Amino acid sequence: MSRTSFAERFRAVAAMPPLTYLGRWRMMLAQRALRDGDSGVRALAIELGYGSESAFSTAFKREVGVSPLRYRRQARAGASGTPQVH
């Protein structure tokens, strides 16, 4: 199957292009790791395939709306009943 055919078929089935899906999947994994794990942002960036902590942080903020560290603080504060920072 050609790259174009794959992309068209993927978009038809998933309702989004393959790279958009991949980016969202990576951010879902990142959110879970930040909420539930203890990995540092740099280690998480490498684990998820980003070339640098900065590239990961930029992508995370673009997709989620806050930096990875702020997300971690908010997620953990919310889990303990403390109001979240907006």
N, C-alpha and C positions, 0 to 999 in steps of 0.2 A: 504494500500500500504506500502511495506517495505521501510525502509530508503534508501537502495541501489537502489530499483526500482525508487523511487522518484528522487534521485540524477541523475540516468541515463536518465530518462525522461526529467528532467529539463535541463540537459546538451544538450540533443538533440534539445530541443525547443529554449533555450536561448543562445546556443553556448558557454556556460561557466558554471562551477559548481555553485551550489547555494550559497556557502559562498563567492565566488568571486563576484557574482552579488550583494549580500548583502553589501559587503564592498564598491563596487563602488557606490551603491545607497546611502549609508551613506555619502560618500565623496561628492556626488552631492548635497545632502541636506546641508552638511557642507559648501560647496562653496557658495551656495545661501545665507545661513545665514550670513556668513562672509562678503559677498559682500553687502547684502541689510539690514542686521540687526545690532543690537547693543549689542548682547549677548557677554559676555566674553568667552574666550576659555574654561575655566573650566565649565561654565554653559552649553555650547554647547556640551562638551564631555559627561557630565552626560545625557543631553537630548537625545543624539544619542546612549547611551547605553555603553559607554566606562567606565572602572573601574577607570580611572584616567586621568587627563589632559595630563600627560606624554604619556600614551598609545595612546590617541587620536592624539596628536601631532606627534608621531612617525608614526602612520598609515597614517595620512594626508600627511606628508612629503614623505613617500614611494610612495603613490598613485599620488600626485599632483606635487611633486618635490620641493616644498618650504614649510616653516613652515606656520601654520595658520595665524600668525600675519603678516608675509611678504606677504602672499596671499592677506590678507585684504588691506594692504597698496597699493599693486600693482593694485588690482581690483578697488579700489576707486580712485587711481591716474589716471588710464586708463579711468574711467568714466568721469572724469573732464577735460580730454584733456591733462593732464600732462604725459610726457613719463614714461613708466613703468620701474622699476628697474629689471634687469635680474640677 
